[in-house]
Amino acid sequence: MDAFIRFQHIKKSFDEKVIYTDLNLDIFKGETITIIGGSGTGKSVMLKLLLVLLRPDSGEIFFDGEDVLKIDEDQLIGVRKRVGMLFQGGALFDSMTVFDNVAYPLYEHFKDYSEEKIAKIVHEKLEVIGLPDTADMMPSDLSGGMKKRVALARAIATDPEVILYDEPTTGLDPTNTNRINDLILDLQKRFKVTSIVVTHDMASAFKVSDRLALLYDKKIELVGTKAEVERSTNEVVRKFISGQIGE
C-alpha cells in the first residue's frame, strides 16, 4: 500500500536544539495513527511541518503524492483545505460566537458559499459533535470539554480528508476525555478521514489508534499496531508505556 502522507529523512533544528536527525514515517489513507513521545521530542512539530507552517532543514514531506515543500503558495492552500486541525487548547476566537468560530474556515477557504450554505454546514457540524444548541453562545460560556468539541466542529467544517489532533484531551476530566476519544473514533468511521493524533495520554492512544509511532532520540523509534506496541520487547517502548519515560 502506498503512503498517503510520508515524512522522509527529515532533519530539523531550532538554533542549537536538534529536534530530528532522520525522521521517517508513512501514514496510510483512512487510518488513525498516534504520535507518542516525551515532552520536547517534536510531536507537535510534525503537524506544523505537514501544513508547512514550519519547514525542515532537509528532507521531503509527501501529501497524496506531492512534496508539499516544493509546491507554490496556491497549491499549498489547496492542500491545507484538505486538512483540519484541532489545536492544543482549542484556540477558539474569544470575541466570536460559536457559530462564527465554526464558520471561520468556510469563509476563509470557500468564498463562493452562500450564507445559507454556511449556516447549514455549521449546524450540521455542531450536531455531529453533540452541541446543536450552542451556535449563539460565546466561548466564555463553554466548559473546557465543550470548547474542545466546538474546536473539533471547526476542524471538520470543510469536510477534510485529514484531521490533525494536537493533544486533544489535555486538561480534560475523564468524562470529557472519553467523549473526545469517542468523537475521534466516530469521525474516522463516519467520514473515512485519516487522523494523526499527538498525545502523551497512553490510554487515549491505545483507544483511538490503528497504529502508534514512538518519537524518541530525534527519530521514530518504533511504529506498530496496538498489539505490536503492547507486545514489544524494545526497552524504550516498555519504559514509555510503563511511565518511566514521559512528559
N, C-alpha and C positions, 0 to 999 in steps of 0.2 A: 504493500500500500504506500502510495506517495504521501509525503507530509504536506499538510495544508499550510502549516507555519513551520519555519525552520530557522533556528539560530545556529550559525555555522562559524566556528573558530572566532568567537567574539572576544576581543580584548577591550577592557575599559578601566580607566583610572580617573580619579579626581585629585588633581595635584599629585601629592606623594602617595595617596591611598590607592592601592591596586584593588579593583573590585573583581575583575575576571582576568584570568591568564589565558584560558582557552575554553570558552563556554560553548557547548553543543547540545541542542535539544530539538527533537522532532515532535510536532503536535499534529494529531490527526483529526480530520473533519468529524464533528459530531461528538467528540469525547470531552469529558471533564478531566483536566489534569491539574493537580495541585502542586504548587512550588512550596516546599518546606525548607526551613533552614534557620539558623540563628540570626539574631539581630545584627544588622550591618553587613550581611552577606550579599546583598544586592538583589533580593527577591523582587521588590517593587521597581527597581531599576530596569528589570527585564520588560515590564509592562510599558514603561516610558520609551524604551528603545524600540519596541514593536510599533508604537504610534509615532516614532521619530520625534518625540518631544526631547529626547536626548539622542546623540549619535555615538556609536562606539569608536574607539581609536582604530580598530581594524576588524575585519570580518564581514559576514553577509547575513542579512535577515530577509527571508523569503516569506511572502504572503500570497498564497494561491498562485505560486509560480513566478511572482515578480519580486525582484530585490528592491525593497522599499527604500533602501539607501541610495538608489540610483535613479529614481523616478522624479519628475518635476513636481512643483507645488500643486498643480491642478490634479495630477494623478494621485498625489498623496491625500488630498481632500477626499477623493473618491474612495480610497482605502479606509480613511477614518470614518466615512459614512457607514461602512460595513461593520464597524466595531463600536460597541457600547462599553462604558466603563463605570463601575461603582467605585468611587474614590473612598479612600480611608476616611472615616468620619462622616461620610455622606456628601459633604461640601455643597449643601443647598444654599441658594441665594437668600439671605435673611430678609431682604426687602421685597421679595416676590412671594406671591401666593403659591400654594402647592400646584395649582393649575399652571401658572406661568413657569414654575420650575420644570415641570414635566414637558411643557410645550417648547421650552428653550431650544433644544436641539432640532426640533422640527422647523422653527423659524430660521435657525442658522443654516440648515442643510437643504430645506425644501421650500424655497421662497415662493414657489408656484402653488403651494397648498392653500386652499380657501380656509377661512376662519372656521367654517362648519366642519371641514375635514379634520382640522387640527383638534377641535373640541371633541369630535368623535373618538379620535385616537387617544387623547388624554384620558377620557373617561373609561375607555376600554382598558388602558394600562393600569389605571387605579383599581379597576375591578380585578385585574389579574393578581395584583399584589395584596388584595383584600382590604383596600381602603377606599371604597367607592364614594364615600360622603365627605371627603376631605378637601375637595378642589378649592374651596373658598378660604381654607384655613391658611395661617402663616406658619412657617417653620417653628416659631417660638411657641406655638400652640401644641406642638407634637412631642411625644416622648422620644427617647433615643431610638427605640426599635422602630417606631413609625417613621422617623426621619430616614433611617436606612432603607426602609421599604419604598418611601417616596423617591429616594435617590435611585433605587433599582428601577422604579417605573420610568424615571427619566432615562436611565441607561438603555431600556428596551423600547423607548418611544419610536425609534427609527427602524424597528424590526431588524436589529443587527444580526449578522451571521456569527459573530464572535462577541462574547461578553468577558470583560476583564474584571475580576473582583480583587480589590486591594484590601486585605484584612477585613472581610465583610462582617465578622462577628465580634471584632474588638470592642470592648466596653459594654457589651450587651449581657443581660442576665440569661440564665439557661433557657427560659421560655422563648425569649426573642432570638437567641442563638439557634434554637431548633427551628423556629419559624423561618429564619433566613436560609438555613440549610435546606429546609423543605422546598423553599422557593427556587433555590439553585437547581435542585433535582427536577422540580416541576417545569422550569423554563427549558431545561435541556430536553426533557421528554416531549413537551408540548410544541416547541419551536425548532427542535433539532439543532440547537446552537452548539458551537464549540466554546467551551468555557475554560478560562485559565484563572485559577484561584491562587492567591498568595495568602498564606496563613501560617501562624505558629501554633494554632489550635489543632492538636492531633486528632481529637475526637471528631471535629468537623471535617478534617482532611479525609479521615477514613470513611466518614458517612457519605460525602458527596462525590468522591473521586472514582474515575475509572483507572487512572494511573496516578502515581506520585513521583515527583522528582526532587531529590535532596540536593540542595545547593550547599557545598562545603569546600573550604580551602580554594575558593576562587574558580570553581568549576562544578559541573553537575557530577556528583559522586555516584548516584545510582538512580535509575528510572525503573519503575515496575508497577504491577498491579498491587492492589491492597494485600492480596495473599502473598505475593512475592516479597513485598516490603516486610510484612509480618514474619515471614519465614527466613528473611535474610540473615546470614551469618556475618555480614560486614560489620565490623566493630563500630564504625562511625554511625551506621544506621541504628544499631542496637542501642548505643548510648543516646542518640537523639530521641528515639521512641521512649526510652526509659526516663528522659528528662535530664540526663547528665550533661547533654549539650543542648542549649536552647537560647531563649531570649535573655 
